[in-house]
Amino acid sequence: MTPNEALTRLQALGLPPAETRVLFDHFADAERRGKHGHGFSRIPWLEQQPFDRAVRPVRRPAENGIDRWDGNGTLGYLTLAAICDAIVAEGVDGACLVVASRCFPTGSLGYWVRRLAGAGYVALLTATSPRRLPPPSGGEPLTGTNPLAIAIPSAQGESLVTDVSMGAVTHGDVIAGRASPEELVPFGGPLAHKAFALAIGLELFVSALAGPEHSAVLLVARPEHDPVPAFRDLAAGVRLPGDA
């Protein structure tokens, strides 16, 4: 799918132009980074998803030190975009824990934390998804792929960004035809129980804070130290996670 075709199909979803641009920019960035499972191949899938075109994410009153948002029936992409907009515009004093309930689909989590790192923040983001991972011993899926993304900003160059799904492949790979549904199992081969355990831990962590529907949890803070340059020197030219 070409960028022009992608934009035309996104415009046909009936969202306002600014929100259409949020989706297009996300998918186009994934294409540039070779993450095709999160790129334009998501658009036909998105066209089949039920969501309310008329609603917007809602920011709830903060409570118990948590900044709460409700996806309110719109796309998780738009909820996370609104959260990032608010953080960049308002700033964070110290650290902030954000809980976004009813937030799905959220796309490539590395995209969101990279944006926050570009504004000078350390960011950690996880999100839950439909049950897609079976236990390593086999059987029906019990948990989502529940990715985890971390971004560390640096004053001396590109931020370091890690973004890991708990699946050996992503659901996006299956959507894009790059993997079969049978390949969507916890990563790690003989050690897949570790990825499965982490997927369960992340799912229950998010659910405990946000409720039973697919949601996201974000931690944002101002760094006290810039560890990235020294680590890049240590790596001595090795391509690190998130590098273009």
C-alpha positions as CSV (number, residue, x, y, z in Angstrom):
1,M,0.0,0.0,0.0
2,T,1.4,3.4,-1.0
3,P,1.4,6.4,1.4
4,N,-1.2,8.1,-0.7
5,E,-3.5,5.1,-0.7
6,A,-3.0,4.7,3.0
7,L,-4.0,8.3,3.7
8,T,-7.0,8.0,1.4
9,R,-8.3,4.9,3.3
10,L,-7.7,6.5,6.7
11,Q,-9.6,9.6,5.6
12,A,-12.5,7.3,4.7
13,L,-12.8,6.3,8.3
14,G,-14.6,9.5,9.0
15,L,-12.3,10.9,11.7
16,P,-11.4,14.6,11.9
17,P,-8.3,15.6,9.8
18,A,-6.1,16.0,12.9
19,E,-6.9,12.5,14.2
20,T,-6.5,11.0,10.7
21,R,-3.0,12.6,10.7
22,V,-2.2,11.0,14.1
23,L,-3.0,7.5,12.6
24,F,-1.1,8.2,9.3
25,D,2.0,9.5,11.1
26,H,2.1,6.4,13.4
27,F,1.7,3.9,10.5
28,A,4.2,5.8,8.3
29,D,6.8,5.9,11.1
30,A,6.4,2.1,11.5
31,E,6.9,1.6,7.7
32,R,10.1,3.7,7.8
33,R,11.5,1.7,10.7
34,G,10.7,-1.7,9.0
35,K,7.9,-2.5,11.5
36,H,5.5,-3.4,8.7
37,G,3.2,-5.3,11.1
38,H,2.4,-1.9,12.7
39,G,2.5,0.0,9.4
40,F,0.0,0.4,6.5
41,S,-1.0,-3.3,6.8
42,R,-2.9,-2.3,9.9
43,I,-5.3,-0.2,7.9
44,P,-7.5,-3.0,6.4
45,W,-7.7,-4.5,9.9
46,L,-8.6,-1.1,11.4
47,E,-11.4,-0.6,8.9
48,Q,-13.1,-3.7,10.4
49,Q,-12.7,-2.6,14.1
50,P,-15.8,-1.2,15.9
51,F,-15.1,2.2,17.4
52,D,-17.1,5.4,17.9
53,R,-16.0,8.1,15.5
54,A,-17.8,10.8,17.5
55,V,-16.2,10.4,20.9
56,R,-12.8,11.5,22.2
57,P,-10.6,10.3,25.1
58,V,-11.6,11.8,28.4
59,R,-9.2,12.9,31.1
60,R,-10.5,12.0,34.5
61,P,-9.7,13.8,37.8
62,A,-6.3,12.6,39.1
63,E,-6.6,10.4,42.2
64,N,-4.1,8.7,44.5
65,G,-1.2,10.2,42.6
66,I,-2.4,8.7,39.3
67,D,-3.3,10.7,36.2
68,R,-6.4,8.8,34.8
69,W,-7.7,8.8,31.2
70,D,-10.6,6.9,29.7
71,G,-10.4,5.9,26.0
72,N,-14.1,6.4,26.0
73,G,-14.7,4.1,23.0
74,T,-12.3,5.7,20.6
75,L,-9.0,4.2,19.3
76,G,-6.1,3.6,21.6
77,Y,-3.9,5.4,19.2
78,L,-5.8,8.6,19.7
79,T,-5.9,8.1,23.5
80,L,-2.1,7.8,23.7
81,A,-1.6,10.7,21.3
82,A,-3.8,12.9,23.6
83,I,-1.8,11.7,26.7
84,C,1.5,12.5,25.0
85,D,0.2,15.9,23.9
86,A,-0.8,16.7,27.4
87,I,2.5,15.6,28.9
88,V,4.6,17.6,26.4
89,A,2.4,20.7,26.8
90,E,2.0,20.7,30.6
91,G,5.3,19.1,31.6
92,V,5.9,16.7,34.5
93,D,7.2,17.7,37.9
94,G,9.2,14.7,39.1
95,A,7.4,11.6,38.0
96,C,3.9,10.9,36.7
97,L,1.9,7.6,36.5
98,V,-0.7,7.6,33.8
99,V,-3.4,4.9,33.6
100,A,-5.4,4.8,30.4
101,S,-8.5,2.5,30.6
102,R,-10.4,1.2,27.6
103,C,-7.3,2.0,25.4
104,F,-7.1,-0.3,22.4
105,P,-5.5,-0.7,19.9
106,T,-2.4,1.1,20.9
107,G,0.0,0.3,18.0
108,S,3.7,0.4,18.3
109,L,4.4,1.4,21.9
110,G,8.0,2.5,21.0
111,Y,6.5,5.3,18.9
112,W,4.8,6.9,21.9
113,V,7.8,6.6,24.3
114,R,10.2,7.8,21.6
115,R,8.1,11.0,21.4
116,L,8.2,11.5,25.1
117,A,12.0,10.9,25.1
118,G,12.3,13.5,22.5
119,A,10.7,15.9,25.0
120,G,13.4,14.9,27.6
121,Y,11.5,12.3,29.6
122,V,12.3,8.8,30.6
123,A,9.2,6.8,29.7
124,L,8.0,3.2,30.3
125,L,4.7,2.0,28.6
126,T,2.9,-1.2,28.6
127,A,-0.5,-2.2,27.2
128,T,-2.8,-5.2,27.2
129,S,-4.4,-6.9,24.2
130,P,-6.8,-9.7,23.4
131,R,-5.8,-13.2,24.5
132,R,-3.3,-14.4,21.8
133,L,-0.6,-16.3,23.6
134,P,-1.1,-19.9,24.7
135,P,1.0,-21.4,27.5
136,P,4.3,-23.0,26.3
137,S,2.8,-26.4,27.1
138,G,0.0,-25.7,24.5
139,G,-3.7,-25.1,24.8
140,E,-5.9,-22.1,24.3
141,P,-4.5,-18.6,24.5
142,L,-4.5,-17.2,28.0
143,T,-3.0,-13.8,27.7
144,G,-2.1,-11.0,25.3
145,T,1.2,-10.3,23.7
146,N,1.3,-7.3,26.2
147,P,4.3,-5.4,24.8
148,L,6.7,-3.3,27.0
149,A,8.4,-0.2,25.7
150,I,11.1,1.9,27.4
151,A,12.7,5.1,26.2
152,I,15.8,6.9,27.6
153,P,16.5,10.4,26.3
154,S,20.0,11.6,25.7
155,A,21.4,15.1,25.3
156,Q,24.2,13.8,23.0
157,G,22.2,11.9,20.4
158,E,19.3,9.7,19.6
159,S,17.2,8.3,22.4
160,L,17.6,4.6,23.2
161,V,14.2,2.9,22.8
162,T,13.3,-0.7,23.5
163,D,9.9,-2.2,22.4
164,V,9.3,-5.9,23.0
165,S,6.2,-8.0,22.5
166,M,6.0,-11.1,24.5
167,G,5.2,-13.1,21.4
168,A,7.7,-14.9,19.1
169,V,6.0,-12.9,16.4
170,T,3.5,-10.0,16.8
171,H,-0.1,-10.0,15.9
172,G,0.8,-7.4,13.4
173,D,3.1,-9.9,11.7
174,V,0.1,-12.2,11.3
175,I,-2.1,-9.4,10.0
176,A,0.6,-8.4,7.5
177,G,0.9,-12.0,6.3
178,R,4.5,-12.2,7.6
179,A,3.8,-15.0,10.1
180,S,1.1,-17.7,10.6
181,P,-1.3,-17.6,13.6
182,E,0.4,-20.8,14.8
183,E,3.7,-18.9,15.2
184,L,2.1,-16.5,17.7
185,V,3.5,-18.2,20.9
186,P,5.6,-16.8,23.7
187,F,9.2,-16.1,22.6
188,G,12.1,-18.0,23.9
189,G,11.9,-21.5,22.6
190,P,12.7,-23.8,25.5
191,L,12.7,-20.8,27.8
192,A,9.3,-19.5,26.6
193,H,7.9,-19.8,30.1
194,K,9.8,-16.6,31.0
195,A,8.0,-14.6,28.3
196,F,4.7,-16.2,29.2
197,A,5.3,-15.2,32.9
198,L,6.1,-11.7,31.9
199,A,3.0,-11.4,29.7
200,I,0.8,-12.6,32.6
201,G,2.5,-10.2,35.0
202,L,2.0,-7.2,32.7
203,E,-1.6,-8.1,32.0
204,L,-2.5,-8.4,35.6
205,F,-0.5,-5.3,36.6
206,V,-2.4,-3.2,34.0
207,S,-5.7,-4.8,34.9
208,A,-5.2,-4.1,38.6
209,L,-4.8,-0.4,37.9
210,A,-7.2,0.1,34.9
211,G,-9.9,-2.6,35.1
212,P,-10.8,-5.6,32.9
213,E,-10.8,-4.0,29.5
214,H,-7.7,-3.6,27.3
215,S,-5.8,-0.7,28.8
216,A,-2.3,1.0,29.1
217,V,-0.1,2.2,31.9
218,L,2.6,4.8,31.4
219,L,5.3,6.0,33.7
220,V,7.1,9.3,32.8
221,A,9.9,11.1,34.7
222,R,12.6,13.6,34.3
223,P,16.0,11.8,34.2
224,E,18.7,12.7,36.8
225,H,21.5,11.2,34.7
226,D,22.2,10.6,31.0
227,P,23.5,7.0,30.7
228,V,23.0,6.6,27.0
229,P,26.4,8.0,25.7
230,A,28.5,5.8,28.0
231,F,26.4,2.8,27.0
232,R,26.8,3.5,23.3
233,D,30.6,3.8,23.8
234,L,30.5,0.5,25.6
235,A,28.5,-1.1,22.8
236,A,31.2,0.1,20.4
237,G,29.1,0.5,17.3
238,V,26.7,-2.4,17.9
239,R,23.2,-1.5,16.7
240,L,21.1,-0.9,19.8
241,P,17.3,-1.3,20.2
242,G,15.3,1.4,18.5
243,D,18.2,2.7,16.3
244,A,17.2,3.6,12.8
